[in-house]
Amino acid sequence: MRNIAIVDDNQHFLDAFELLVGMIPDAKLLIKASSGREFLDNKNYNELDIAFIDLNMPVMDGIELTRLIIKNYLKLKVIAISSTTNDFLKELLKSIGAFDLVDKDELDLKRIRELIFK
């Protein structure tokens, strides 16, 4: 079983992501957070295998949250997600330890399953 987190400030995206993960055998959404602070305040993060993190959020953006996660929880696979992706952002995120940067428009059931079990 892969334990998943999604962090995004868009409630509609969070709900859609939760529905898709619910359709994947051997995957369980443990944390659905609308901010980096809410994610960090959740005590279940130690049980996570993968976190999908939006880059563009108020207060603490996805890059800052990714840095904190990688620094403190090395076993957690971070997949950054955004509506805007480019090679510079992808390289920056990989240099701080993120597994990948994926365009939100690509996150259908097949792609999410692929990223979870890759």
N, CA, C and O atoms as CSV, one atom per row, in Angstrom:
chain,resi,resn,atom,element,x,y,z
A,1,MET,N,N,0.844,-1.186,0.000
A,1,MET,CA,C,0.000,0.000,0.000
A,1,MET,C,C,0.885,1.244,0.000
A,1,MET,O,O,1.794,1.371,0.821
A,2,ARG,N,N,0.610,2.156,-0.927
A,2,ARG,CA,C,1.320,3.435,-0.995
A,2,ARG,C,C,0.457,4.513,-0.345
A,2,ARG,O,O,-0.701,4.699,-0.718
A,3,ASN,N,N,1.022,5.211,0.616
A,3,ASN,CA,C,0.314,6.282,1.302
A,3,ASN,C,C,0.651,7.617,0.647
A,3,ASN,O,O,1.820,7.963,0.479
A,4,ILE,N,N,-0.387,8.357,0.283
A,4,ILE,CA,C,-0.265,9.537,-0.560
A,4,ILE,C,C,-0.740,10.788,0.180
A,4,ILE,O,O,-1.622,10.731,1.037
A,5,ALA,N,N,-0.126,11.923,-0.178
A,5,ALA,CA,C,-0.604,13.234,0.262
A,5,ALA,C,C,-0.788,14.111,-0.969
A,5,ALA,O,O,-0.061,13.984,-1.955
A,6,ILE,N,N,-1.763,14.996,-0.895
A,6,ILE,CA,C,-1.934,16.034,-1.911
A,6,ILE,C,C,-2.007,17.364,-1.175
A,6,ILE,O,O,-2.746,17.502,-0.201
A,7,VAL,N,N,-1.238,18.341,-1.645
A,7,VAL,CA,C,-1.228,19.677,-1.051
A,7,VAL,C,C,-1.493,20.673,-2.180
A,7,VAL,O,O,-0.687,20.818,-3.099
A,8,ASP,N,N,-2.630,21.353,-2.094
A,8,ASP,CA,C,-3.027,22.305,-3.135
A,8,ASP,C,C,-4.056,23.256,-2.544
A,8,ASP,O,O,-4.894,22.844,-1.742
A,9,ASP,N,N,-4.001,24.500,-2.925
A,9,ASP,CA,C,-4.952,25.471,-2.383
A,9,ASP,C,C,-6.265,25.534,-3.168
A,9,ASP,O,O,-7.151,26.318,-2.828
A,10,ASN,N,N,-6.396,24.721,-4.207
A,10,ASN,CA,C,-7.623,24.676,-5.001
A,10,ASN,C,C,-8.481,23.489,-4.544
A,10,ASN,O,O,-8.132,22.335,-4.792
A,11,GLN,N,N,-9.588,23.776,-3.886
A,11,GLN,CA,C,-10.443,22.725,-3.318
A,11,GLN,C,C,-10.988,21.774,-4.379
A,11,GLN,O,O,-11.091,20.572,-4.133
A,12,HIS,N,N,-11.337,22.291,-5.550
A,12,HIS,CA,C,-11.859,21.430,-6.624
A,12,HIS,C,C,-10.794,20.438,-7.087
A,12,HIS,O,O,-11.088,19.271,-7.347
A,13,PHE,N,N,-9.553,20.919,-7.186
A,13,PHE,CA,C,-8.465,20.022,-7.576
A,13,PHE,C,C,-8.236,18.958,-6.506
A,13,PHE,O,O,-8.048,17.784,-6.826
A,14,LEU,N,N,-8.250,19.366,-5.239
A,14,LEU,CA,C,-8.080,18.404,-4.142
A,14,LEU,C,C,-9.141,17.305,-4.206
A,14,LEU,O,O,-8.828,16.122,-4.074
A,15,ASP,N,N,-10.382,17.700,-4.409
A,15,ASP,CA,C,-11.486,16.728,-4.454
A,15,ASP,C,C,-11.354,15.783,-5.648
A,15,ASP,O,O,-11.583,14.581,-5.512
A,16,ALA,N,N,-10.988,16.312,-6.812
A,16,ALA,CA,C,-10.814,15.475,-8.001
A,16,ALA,C,C,-9.658,14.498,-7.810
A,16,ALA,O,O,-9.762,13.327,-8.177
A,17,PHE,N,N,-8.557,14.979,-7.237
A,17,PHE,CA,C,-7.400,14.123,-6.990
A,17,PHE,C,C,-7.772,12.999,-6.025
A,17,PHE,O,O,-7.386,11.848,-6.225
A,18,GLU,N,N,-8.516,13.337,-4.990
A,18,GLU,CA,C,-8.956,12.336,-4.013
A,18,GLU,C,C,-9.794,11.248,-4.685
A,18,GLU,O,O,-9.623,10.066,-4.386
A,19,LEU,N,N,-10.689,11.631,-5.580
A,19,LEU,CA,C,-11.497,10.648,-6.311
A,19,LEU,C,C,-10.627,9.724,-7.150
A,19,LEU,O,O,-10.840,8.511,-7.166
A,20,LEU,N,N,-9.651,10.293,-7.845
A,20,LEU,CA,C,-8.781,9.479,-8.698
A,20,LEU,C,C,-7.926,8.512,-7.878
A,20,LEU,O,O,-7.814,7.338,-8.229
A,21,VAL,N,N,-7.333,8.988,-6.809
A,21,VAL,CA,C,-6.512,8.096,-5.970
A,21,VAL,C,C,-7.377,6.987,-5.378
A,21,VAL,O,O,-6.911,5.860,-5.214
A,22,GLY,N,N,-8.622,7.295,-5.060
A,22,GLY,CA,C,-9.542,6.282,-4.531
A,22,GLY,C,C,-9.828,5.152,-5.508
A,22,GLY,O,O,-10.306,4.090,-5.109
A,23,MET,N,N,-9.539,5.374,-6.782
A,23,MET,CA,C,-9.765,4.355,-7.811
A,23,MET,C,C,-8.528,3.486,-8.065
A,23,MET,O,O,-8.563,2.584,-8.903
A,24,ILE,N,N,-7.450,3.754,-7.349
A,24,ILE,CA,C,-6.199,3.028,-7.568
A,24,ILE,C,C,-5.990,2.015,-6.451
A,24,ILE,O,O,-5.816,2.390,-5.292
A,25,PRO,N,N,-6.007,0.721,-6.802
A,25,PRO,CA,C,-5.725,-0.298,-5.780
A,25,PRO,C,C,-4.318,-0.090,-5.220
A,25,PRO,O,O,-3.413,0.330,-5.940
A,26,ASP,N,N,-4.146,-0.380,-3.964
A,26,ASP,CA,C,-2.852,-0.266,-3.282
A,26,ASP,C,C,-2.358,1.173,-3.153
A,26,ASP,O,O,-1.158,1.408,-3.010
A,27,ALA,N,N,-3.282,2.136,-3.203
A,27,ALA,CA,C,-2.941,3.535,-2.942
A,27,ALA,C,C,-3.996,4.107,-2.007
A,27,ALA,O,O,-5.190,3.854,-2.166
A,28,LYS,N,N,-3.538,4.881,-1.031
A,28,LYS,CA,C,-4.462,5.451,-0.054
A,28,LYS,C,C,-4.086,6.913,0.186
A,28,LYS,O,O,-2.930,7.226,0.471
A,29,LEU,N,N,-5.064,7.797,0.070
A,29,LEU,CA,C,-4.832,9.205,0.332
A,29,LEU,C,C,-4.920,9.437,1.842
A,29,LEU,O,O,-6.003,9.387,2.425
A,30,LEU,N,N,-3.772,9.689,2.464
A,30,LEU,CA,C,-3.726,9.912,3.914
A,30,LEU,C,C,-3.901,11.376,4.286
A,30,LEU,O,O,-4.509,11.701,5.305
A,31,ILE,N,N,-3.355,12.265,3.440
A,31,ILE,CA,C,-3.415,13.687,3.752
A,31,ILE,C,C,-3.914,14.456,2.535
A,31,ILE,O,O,-3.406,14.301,1.424
A,32,LYS,N,N,-4.912,15.280,2.774
A,32,LYS,CA,C,-5.424,16.219,1.774
A,32,LYS,C,C,-5.353,17.585,2.436
A,32,LYS,O,O,-6.190,17.917,3.276
A,33,ALA,N,N,-4.348,18.384,2.056
A,33,ALA,CA,C,-4.103,19.663,2.715
A,33,ALA,C,C,-4.213,20.811,1.724
A,33,ALA,O,O,-3.837,20.686,0.558
A,34,SER,N,N,-4.734,21.932,2.210
A,34,SER,CA,C,-4.904,23.098,1.343
A,34,SER,C,C,-3.764,24.112,1.478
A,34,SER,O,O,-3.794,25.176,0.859
A,35,SER,N,N,-2.761,23.773,2.292
A,35,SER,CA,C,-1.588,24.655,2.432
A,35,SER,C,C,-0.404,23.848,2.956
A,35,SER,O,O,-0.562,22.753,3.496
A,36,GLY,N,N,0.778,24.415,2.782
A,36,GLY,CA,C,1.968,23.773,3.322
A,36,GLY,C,C,1.916,23.661,4.835
A,36,GLY,O,O,2.320,22.645,5.400
A,37,ARG,N,N,1.421,24.694,5.488
A,37,ARG,CA,C,1.316,24.681,6.949
A,37,ARG,C,C,0.377,23.570,7.412
A,37,ARG,O,O,0.674,22.858,8.371
A,38,GLU,N,N,-0.763,23.426,6.724
A,38,GLU,CA,C,-1.714,22.363,7.090
A,38,GLU,C,C,-1.059,20.989,6.925
A,38,GLU,O,O,-1.267,20.097,7.748
A,39,PHE,N,N,-0.278,20.822,5.874
A,39,PHE,CA,C,0.441,19.559,5.668
A,39,PHE,C,C,1.402,19.298,6.819
A,39,PHE,O,O,1.418,18.203,7.381
A,40,LEU,N,N,2.203,20.298,7.172
A,40,LEU,CA,C,3.204,20.125,8.232
A,40,LEU,C,C,2.570,19.919,9.600
A,40,LEU,O,O,3.165,19.272,10.462
A,41,ASP,N,N,1.380,20.455,9.813
A,41,ASP,CA,C,0.682,20.280,11.086
A,41,ASP,C,C,0.054,18.894,11.227
A,41,ASP,O,O,-0.325,18.497,12.328
A,42,ASN,N,N,-0.057,18.160,10.124
A,42,ASN,CA,C,-0.672,16.841,10.149
A,42,ASN,C,C,0.337,15.813,10.657
A,42,ASN,O,O,1.455,15.738,10.146
A,43,LYS,N,N,-0.038,15.041,11.633
A,43,LYS,CA,C,0.888,14.074,12.236
A,43,LYS,C,C,1.064,12.797,11.410
A,43,LYS,O,O,1.932,11.981,11.722
A,44,ASN,N,N,0.260,12.613,10.366
A,44,ASN,CA,C,0.372,11.406,9.538
A,44,ASN,C,C,1.485,11.478,8.498
A,44,ASN,O,O,1.719,10.496,7.793
A,45,TYR,N,N,2.177,12.608,8.381
A,45,TYR,CA,C,3.173,12.723,7.319
A,45,TYR,C,C,4.300,11.707,7.456
A,45,TYR,O,O,4.942,11.374,6.460
A,46,ASN,N,N,4.556,11.212,8.648
A,46,ASN,CA,C,5.609,10.200,8.821
A,46,ASN,C,C,5.253,8.865,8.181
A,46,ASN,O,O,6.131,8.029,7.964
A,47,GLU,N,N,3.977,8.656,7.878
A,47,GLU,CA,C,3.524,7.410,7.264
A,47,GLU,C,C,3.460,7.489,5.743
A,47,GLU,O,O,3.110,6.507,5.088
A,48,LEU,N,N,3.793,8.644,5.172
A,48,LEU,CA,C,3.648,8.861,3.734
A,48,LEU,C,C,4.774,8.247,2.922
A,48,LEU,O,O,5.911,8.122,3.376
A,49,ASP,N,N,4.412,7.868,1.699
A,49,ASP,CA,C,5.395,7.430,0.715
A,49,ASP,C,C,5.609,8.502,-0.351
A,49,ASP,O,O,6.728,8.699,-0.827
A,50,ILE,N,N,4.521,9.199,-0.726
A,50,ILE,CA,C,4.558,10.155,-1.830
A,50,ILE,C,C,3.717,11.378,-1.482
A,50,ILE,O,O,2.631,11.259,-0.915
A,51,ALA,N,N,4.238,12.563,-1.831
A,51,ALA,CA,C,3.466,13.799,-1.676
A,51,ALA,C,C,3.421,14.526,-3.012
A,51,ALA,O,O,4.459,14.801,-3.614
A,52,PHE,N,N,2.223,14.831,-3.466
A,52,PHE,CA,C,2.012,15.663,-4.649
A,52,PHE,C,C,1.790,17.080,-4.128
A,52,PHE,O,O,0.860,17.320,-3.359
A,53,ILE,N,N,2.642,18.021,-4.544
A,53,ILE,CA,C,2.616,19.361,-3.968
A,53,ILE,C,C,2.516,20.419,-5.065
A,53,ILE,O,O,3.339,20.477,-5.978
A,54,ASP,N,N,1.484,21.250,-4.948
A,54,ASP,CA,C,1.310,22.373,-5.866
A,54,ASP,C,C,2.403,23.402,-5.612
A,54,ASP,O,O,2.769,23.654,-4.464
A,55,LEU,N,N,2.920,23.992,-6.674
A,55,LEU,CA,C,3.968,25.004,-6.515
A,55,LEU,C,C,3.424,26.365,-6.106
A,55,LEU,O,O,4.061,27.080,-5.333
A,56,ASN,N,N,2.261,26.726,-6.613
A,56,ASN,CA,C,1.736,28.075,-6.409
A,56,ASN,C,C,0.669,28.093,-5.336
A,56,ASN,O,O,-0.517,27.908,-5.609
A,57,MET,N,N,1.114,28.322,-4.102
A,57,MET,CA,C,0.204,28.413,-2.963
A,57,MET,C,C,0.587,29.633,-2.137
A,57,MET,O,O,1.757,30.015,-2.090
A,58,PRO,N,N,-0.402,30.247,-1.484
A,58,PRO,CA,C,-0.077,31.383,-0.616
A,58,PRO,C,C,0.641,30.937,0.660
A,58,PRO,O,O,0.619,29.756,1.005
A,59,VAL,N,N,1.254,31.846,1.331
A,59,VAL,CA,C,1.978,31.683,2.589
A,59,VAL,C,C,3.257,30.867,2.391
A,59,VAL,O,O,4.351,31.417,2.524
A,60,MET,N,N,3.155,29.599,2.082
A,60,MET,CA,C,4.325,28.752,1.843
A,60,MET,C,C,4.154,28.088,0.478
A,60,MET,O,O,3.282,27.237,0.303
A,61,ASP,N,N,4.990,28.480,-0.491
A,61,ASP,CA,C,4.835,27.892,-1.819
A,61,ASP,C,C,5.389,26.466,-1.854
A,61,ASP,O,O,6.021,26.006,-0.902
A,62,GLY,N,N,5.144,25.790,-2.948
A,62,GLY,CA,C,5.545,24.386,-3.072
A,62,GLY,C,C,7.048,24.167,-3.063
A,62,GLY,O,O,7.520,23.115,-2.633
A,63,ILE,N,N,7.797,25.146,-3.531
A,63,ILE,CA,C,9.263,25.009,-3.518
A,63,ILE,C,C,9.774,25.024,-2.077
A,63,ILE,O,O,10.598,24.194,-1.694
A,64,GLU,N,N,9.284,25.965,-1.294
A,64,GLU,CA,C,9.685,26.030,0.121
A,64,GLU,C,C,9.260,24.773,0.875
A,64,GLU,O,O,10.030,24.228,1.666
A,65,LEU,N,N,8.035,24.315,0.629
A,65,LEU,CA,C,7.559,23.097,1.291
A,65,LEU,C,C,8.393,21.890,0.868
A,65,LEU,O,O,8.726,21.047,1.702
A,66,THR,N,N,8.728,21.798,-0.401
A,66,THR,CA,C,9.563,20.691,-0.883
A,66,THR,C,C,10.917,20.702,-0.186
A,66,THR,O,O,11.409,19.656,0.236
A,67,ARG,N,N,11.522,21.882,-0.066
A,67,ARG,CA,C,12.818,21.978,0.634
A,67,ARG,C,C,12.715,21.466,2.069
A,67,ARG,O,O,13.575,20.715,2.530
A,68,LEU,N,N,11.664,21.872,2.770
A,68,LEU,CA,C,11.476,21.423,4.156
A,68,LEU,C,C,11.278,19.913,4.233
A,68,LEU,O,O,11.839,19.249,5.104
A,69,ILE,N,N,10.485,19.384,3.328
A,69,ILE,CA,C,10.227,17.938,3.333
A,69,ILE,C,C,11.506,17.165,3.066
A,69,ILE,O,O,11.827,16.227,3.795
A,70,ILE,N,N,12.228,17.543,2.041
A,70,ILE,CA,C,13.455,16.816,1.673
A,70,ILE,C,C,14.485,16.913,2.795
A,70,ILE,O,O,15.180,15.941,3.092
A,71,LYS,N,N,14.578,18.074,3.409
A,71,LYS,CA,C,15.543,18.269,4.498
A,71,LYS,C,C,15.213,17.395,5.703
A,71,LYS,O,O,16.119,16.862,6.345
A,72,ASN,N,N,13.938,17.243,6.016
A,72,ASN,CA,C,13.535,16.577,7.255
A,72,ASN,C,C,12.989,15.155,7.096
A,72,ASN,O,O,12.991,14.387,8.058
A,73,TYR,N,N,12.531,14.801,5.916
A,73,TYR,CA,C,11.890,13.487,5.709
A,73,TYR,C,C,12.412,12.885,4.410
A,73,TYR,O,O,11.694,12.840,3.411
A,74,LEU,N,N,13.634,12.432,4.424
A,74,LEU,CA,C,14.314,12.000,3.203
A,74,LEU,C,C,13.618,10.872,2.462
A,74,LEU,O,O,13.780,10.751,1.248
A,75,LYS,N,N,12.852,10.046,3.152
A,75,LYS,CA,C,12.244,8.899,2.467
A,75,LYS,C,C,11.024,9.272,1.625
A,75,LYS,O,O,10.561,8.470,0.815
A,76,LEU,N,N,10.512,10.467,1.812
A,76,LEU,CA,C,9.292,10.883,1.130
A,76,LEU,C,C,9.581,11.321,-0.305
A,76,LEU,O,O,10.424,12.187,-0.540
A,77,LYS,N,N,8.883,10.722,-1.248
A,77,LYS,CA,C,9.005,11.080,-2.665
A,77,LYS,C,C,8.085,12.265,-2.929
A,77,LYS,O,O,6.874,12.172,-2.726
A,78,VAL,N,N,8.660,13.384,-3.383
A,78,VAL,CA,C,7.887,14.592,-3.657
A,78,VAL,C,C,7.723,14.760,-5.162
A,78,VAL,O,O,8.695,14.756,-5.917
A,79,ILE,N,N,6.474,14.907,-5.576
A,79,ILE,CA,C,6.160,15.207,-6.971
A,79,ILE,C,C,5.504,16.581,-6.987
A,79,ILE,O,O,4.393,16.760,-6.489
A,80,ALA,N,N,6.205,17.541,-7.563
A,80,ALA,CA,C,5.674,18.895,-7.662
A,80,ALA,C,C,4.673,18.937,-8.812
A,80,ALA,O,O,4.873,18.309,-9.852
A,81,ILE,N,N,3.597,19.684,-8.607
A,81,ILE,CA,C,2.584,19.829,-9.650
A,81,ILE,C,C,2.301,21.314,-9.849
A,81,ILE,O,O,2.360,22.105,-8.908
A,82,SER,N,N,1.990,21.679,-11.099
A,82,SER,CA,C,1.715,23.080,-11.396
A,82,SER,C,C,1.008,23.192,-12.742
A,82,SER,O,O,1.116,22.315,-13.599
A,83,SER,N,N,0.294,24.276,-12.898
A,83,SER,CA,C,-0.316,24.569,-14.197
A,83,SER,C,C,0.715,25.147,-15.151
A,83,SER,O,O,0.509,25.168,-16.365
A,84,THR,N,N,1.820,25.613,-14.598
A,84,THR,CA,C,2.901,26.181,-15.394
A,84,THR,C,C,4.174,25.389,-15.119
A,84,THR,O,O,4.680,25.378,-13.997
A,85,THR,N,N,4.680,24.734,-16.142
A,85,THR,CA,C,5.920,23.980,-15.976
A,85,THR,C,C,6.914,24.423,-17.047
A,85,THR,O,O,6.526,24.841,-18.138
A,86,ASN,N,N,8.187,24.325,-16.720
A,86,ASN,CA,C,9.236,24.591,-17.701
A,86,ASN,C,C,10.507,23.881,-17.241
A,86,ASN,O,O,10.587,23.378,-16.120
A,87,ASP,N,N,11.487,23.854,-18.122
A,87,ASP,CA,C,12.727,23.136,-17.813
A,87,ASP,C,C,13.466,23.733,-16.624
A,87,ASP,O,O,14.049,22.996,-15.829
A,88,PHE,N,N,13.450,25.072,-16.487
A,88,PHE,CA,C,14.130,25.708,-15.359
A,88,PHE,C,C,13.534,25.237,-14.035
A,88,PHE,O,O,14.265,24.829,-13.132
A,89,LEU,N,N,12.198,25.293,-13.921
A,89,LEU,CA,C,11.534,24.849,-12.685
A,89,LEU,C,C,11.799,23.372,-12.415
A,89,LEU,O,O,12.053,22.975,-11.278
A,90,LYS,N,N,11.738,22.564,-13.468
A,90,LYS,CA,C,11.973,21.129,-13.311
A,90,LYS,C,C,13.376,20.870,-12.762
A,90,LYS,O,O,13.545,20.068,-11.843
A,91,GLU,N,N,14.370,21.539,-13.315
A,91,GLU,CA,C,15.752,21.359,-12.853
A,91,GLU,C,C,15.936,21.885,-11.430
A,91,GLU,O,O,16.621,21.260,-10.620
A,92,LEU,N,N,15.325,23.034,-11.126
A,92,LEU,CA,C,15.403,23.583,-9.776
A,92,LEU,C,C,14.830,22.596,-8.763
A,92,LEU,O,O,15.452,22.322,-7.736
A,93,LEU,N,N,13.661,22.071,-9.049
A,93,LEU,CA,C,13.013,21.130,-8.128
A,93,LEU,C,C,13.814,19.840,-7.980
A,93,LEU,O,O,13.953,19.315,-6.875
A,94,LYS,N,N,14.331,19.339,-9.070
A,94,LYS,CA,C,15.151,18.127,-8.979
A,94,LYS,C,C,16.426,18.394,-8.181
A,94,LYS,O,O,16.901,17.513,-7.464
A,95,SER,N,N,16.987,19.608,-8.300
A,95,SER,CA,C,18.216,19.933,-7.565
A,95,SER,C,C,17.982,20.002,-6.055
A,95,SER,O,O,18.917,19.806,-5.279
A,96,ILE,N,N,16.747,20.278,-5.630
A,96,ILE,CA,C,16.477,20.295,-4.186
A,96,ILE,C,C,15.897,18.973,-3.699
A,96,ILE,O,O,15.601,18.823,-2.514
A,97,GLY,N,N,15.731,18.003,-4.618
A,97,GLY,CA,C,15.350,16.664,-4.194
A,97,GLY,C,C,13.980,16.176,-4.614
A,97,GLY,O,O,13.596,15.062,-4.258
A,98,ALA,N,N,13.230,16.974,-5.361
A,98,ALA,CA,C,11.924,16.508,-5.834
A,98,ALA,C,C,12.124,15.409,-6.874
A,98,ALA,O,O,13.115,15.402,-7.605
A,99,PHE,N,N,11.180,14.494,-6.929
A,99,PHE,CA,C,11.247,13.394,-7.890
A,99,PHE,C,C,10.947,13.887,-9.303
A,99,PHE,O,O,11.591,13.468,-10.265
A,100,ASP,N,N,9.957,14.786,-9.419
A,100,ASP,CA,C,9.558,15.264,-10.739
A,100,ASP,C,C,8.677,16.498,-10.599
A,100,ASP,O,O,8.187,16.808,-9.513
A,101,LEU,N,N,8.483,17.198,-11.714
A,101,LEU,CA,C,7.519,18.285,-11.844
A,101,LEU,C,C,6.569,17.887,-12.951
A,101,LEU,O,O,6.993,17.591,-14.068
A,102,VAL,N,N,5.274,17.880,-12.639
A,102,VAL,CA,C,4.267,17.420,-13.595
A,102,VAL,C,C,3.207,18.497,-13.777
A,102,VAL,O,O,2.761,19.120,-12.814
A,103,ASP,N,N,2.814,18.705,-15.026
A,103,ASP,CA,C,1.739,19.636,-15.338
A,103,ASP,C,C,0.418,19.065,-14.828
A,103,ASP,O,O,0.119,17.891,-15.047
A,104,LYS,N,N,-0.366,19.892,-14.151
A,104,LYS,CA,C,-1.651,19.433,-13.599
A,104,LYS,C,C,-2.565,18.856,-14.679
A,104,LYS,O,O,-3.330,17.927,-14.419
A,105,ASP,N,N,-2.485,19.404,-15.884
A,105,ASP,CA,C,-3.335,18.906,-16.971
A,105,ASP,C,C,-3.015,17.465,-17.364
A,105,ASP,O,O,-3.837,16.808,-18.002
A,106,GLU,N,N,-1.849,16.969,-16.999
A,106,GLU,CA,C,-1.446,15.591,-17.306
A,106,GLU,C,C,-1.913,14.590,-16.244
A,106,GLU,O,O,-1.776,13.382,-16.438
A,107,LEU,N,N,-2.451,15.068,-15.146
A,107,LEU,CA,C,-2.751,14.188,-14.017
A,107,LEU,C,C,-4.104,13.506,-14.146
A,107,LEU,O,O,-5.061,13.829,-13.442
A,108,ASP,N,N,-4.150,12.555,-15.067
A,108,ASP,CA,C,-5.325,11.699,-15.153
A,108,ASP,C,C,-5.036,10.421,-14.364
A,108,ASP,O,O,-3.951,10.273,-13.802
A,109,LEU,N,N,-5.984,9.516,-14.322
A,109,LEU,CA,C,-5.843,8.291,-13.528
A,109,LEU,C,C,-4.590,7.509,-13.898
A,109,LEU,O,O,-3.853,7.062,-13.019
A,110,LYS,N,N,-4.349,7.343,-15.188
A,110,LYS,CA,C,-3.188,6.573,-15.651
A,110,LYS,C,C,-1.874,7.220,-15.209
A,110,LYS,O,O,-0.967,6.530,-14.741
A,111,ARG,N,N,-1.771,8.542,-15.357
A,111,ARG,CA,C,-0.529,9.243,-15.016
A,111,ARG,C,C,-0.284,9.240,-13.506
A,111,ARG,O,O,0.853,9.075,-13.064
A,112,ILE,N,N,-1.337,9.419,-12.722
A,112,ILE,CA,C,-1.179,9.386,-11.258
A,112,ILE,C,C,-0.713,8.004,-10.818
A,112,ILE,O,O,0.195,7.889,-9.994
A,113,ARG,N,N,-1.325,6.958,-11.359
A,113,ARG,CA,C,-0.922,5.586,-11.030
A,113,ARG,C,C,0.556,5.369,-11.375
A,113,ARG,O,O,1.312,4.798,-10.590
A,114,GLU,N,N,0.947,5.833,-12.552
A,114,GLU,CA,C,2.331,5.727,-13.015
A,114,GLU,C,C,3.299,6.389,-12.022
A,114,GLU,O,O,4.314,5.802,-11.647
A,115,LEU,N,N,2.972,7.605,-11.607
A,115,LEU,CA,C,3.836,8.345,-10.685
A,115,LEU,C,C,3.901,7.696,-9.304
A,115,LEU,O,O,4.951,7.712,-8.661
A,116,ILE,N,N,2.811,7.137,-8.855
A,116,ILE,CA,C,2.777,6.493,-7.540
A,116,ILE,C,C,3.658,5.251,-7.503
A,116,ILE,O,O,4.352,5.006,-6.516
A,117,PHE,N,N,3.628,4.470,-8.575
A,117,PHE,CA,C,4.336,3.188,-8.550
A,117,PHE,C,C,5.648,3.190,-9.339
A,117,PHE,O,O,6.233,2.130,-9.560
A,118,LYS,N,N,6.111,4.350,-9.760
A,118,LYS,CA,C,7.364,4.477,-10.499
A,118,LYS,C,C,8.550,4.349,-9.574
A,118,LYS,O,O,9.694,4.431,-10.022
